[in-house]
Structures are given as C-alpha cells and as structure tokens.
Amino acid sequence: MASKEENRAEADQGYDRKKFWLVRKRLIYIVLCVVLAPSVPIFVWLFSEMHAAGRALDAFSQRLIAKDYDGAYSATSPEFQAATSRQEFVQQQTELRTKLGSLKAVTRGGSETTFDSKGGFTSVDTTFIFENGEREFSFKLKRVAGSWRVYGYREE
C-alpha cells in the first residue's frame, strides 16, 4: 500500500510541476505577443521602404547605363541639385566613361535605412562595373515627397 501512495504522490508532484510550467509558458507567450505584435507592422513598413529605396537606386543606375544623364539627374533630391548643377553631373559621368569605358552594370551591396527629424535616409553600397574596371560607391537616398531620391554619393 505504501508503494501505491508513493507512486500517487510522485505522479501528483509531476503533474504539479507540469502544470506550473504550462502556466509559465502561457504567460511567456502572452508577454511575447504583447511586445512583438506592435513591432511586426513597423518591420513590414521598414522592409518595404528599404525595397522602395533600392528600386529608386536601380532606376537611377539604369538611366546612367543608358547614358540618360538628364533622367538620372531628375531622380536626385533638391539638396543634391542645389549642390551639383546638371552640367557638373553630366561632366562627372562623362569623365568616368572616358576613363573606364561604358557603364555595363551596377550591383547593390548592403543597405541601411534610418529615420530621424530630417526625414528618411537609406545608405547603399554599390559597385559600378565599367568596360575597363570597377568602382565602389556609397549612395545616400532621401525620402522626398513620398519617393526616394539620390541625396548624394561618394567613391569608396
């Protein structure tokens, strides 16, 4: 009889332990849902913004490949246009082509999107592939009136 009581006591103790962890798991899941649920829409939105900035850079790059410098210049931000005239921009692109040959492709590397009091910015590392060589550039894009525009770039 003592062995039946011991077995029952062990079973009850095991059940209590299992119940304790089930309640804890439920609490942990509830806390995780409360914390993570508001974050999901933010991550989805940020992900879509990063891709929109990438598409804007791709369109800018395709214009450069097609030698449509006016179209590429029109895809830049007002701040870029205030700092660099259309003529200076065309001259920069022409000098690159003279030195390295025709631009064949542009590949994107890593990117980072940030938002602050000045607006949304995305930094993208790129490789410009010319007939006679490659050049690394870092582009900065800015969200202007609902669309992404090239804010600036520098050769790495």
Order of alpha helices (4+ residues) and beta strands (2+ residues): alpha-alpha-alpha-alpha-alpha-beta-beta-beta-beta
